[in-house]
Amino acid sequence: MTSVITSIKDLIASIFEVIFSTIKAAFDAVFSIFHALFATVASVFVTLLNTAKDAVGAVGGVGKFVASNIFVLAFIGIGVYGYLNYRSRQGRPVVVGNKKLN
């Protein structure tokens, strides 16, 4: 008699286990879908932010390059101006090609 009661008890436990595992699997499936959608949206924003950060870095690099070239060209221009000014103060004419500048 106890084996019949134990068998019925195991049968009822198995039925509840099947029902709860089915419900848990359904919730896990829904959660996985929401998680995948959220991860996709988040990855789009992360990609956009990384692209913006890299673009700003590239512009900064180009800006440094242009600024350093402007500095070098300004330094060369100041040097040429100083040399020409020095030559004109010494009384020697500054000649470019066949033209006398002063």
DAWO-V147842 format. One record per residue. N is the residue number from 0. SS is DSSP state (~ for helix, > for strand, _ for the rest). PHI is phi in whole degrees, 0 to 359 (NA if undefined). BURIAL is b if it has 16 or more other ideal C-beta (glycine too) atoms within 10 Angstrom, else e. Layout:
BEGIN
[[N/SS/PHI/BURIAL] [N/SS/PHI/BURIAL]]
END
This chain:
BEGIN
[[0/_/NA/e] [1/~/292/e] [2/~/290/e] [3/~/291/e] [4/~/295/e] [5/~/295/e] [6/~/295/e] [7/~/295/e] [8/~/298/e] [9/~/295/e] [10/~/296/e] [11/~/296/e] [12/~/298/e] [13/~/294/e] [14/~/297/e] [15/~/297/e] [16/~/295/e] [17/~/296/e] [18/~/298/e] [19/~/292/e] [20/~/291/e] [21/~/294/e] [22/~/297/e] [23/~/297/e] [24/~/297/e] [25/~/296/e] [26/~/298/e] [27/~/296/e] [28/~/295/e] [29/~/297/e] [30/~/297/e] [31/~/296/e] [32/~/295/e] [33/~/297/e] [34/~/296/e] [35/~/296/e] [36/~/296/e] [37/~/296/e] [38/~/296/e] [39/~/294/e] [40/~/296/e] [41/~/296/e] [42/~/293/e] [43/~/296/e] [44/~/294/e] [45/~/296/e] [46/~/297/e] [47/~/296/e] [48/~/295/e] [49/~/295/e] [50/~/296/e] [51/~/297/e] [52/~/297/e] [53/~/293/e] [54/~/294/e] [55/~/296/e] [56/~/296/e] [57/~/294/e] [58/~/296/e] [59/~/297/e] [60/~/295/e] [61/~/294/e] [62/~/298/e] [63/~/296/e] [64/~/298/e] [65/~/296/e] [66/~/297/e] [67/~/292/e] [68/~/293/e] [69/~/298/e] [70/~/297/e] [71/~/295/e] [72/~/295/e] [73/~/295/e] [74/~/297/e] [75/~/295/e] [76/~/298/e] [77/~/297/e] [78/~/296/e] [79/~/296/e] [80/~/299/e] [81/~/297/e] [82/~/296/e] [83/~/294/e] [84/~/295/e] [85/~/298/e] [86/~/296/e] [87/~/289/e] [88/~/285/e] [89/_/280/e] [90/_/92/e] [91/_/270/e] [92/_/288/e] [93/_/268/e] [94/>/245/e] [95/>/240/e] [96/_/68/e] [97/_/256/e] [98/>/258/e] [99/>/262/e] [100/_/278/e] [101/_/218/e]]
END
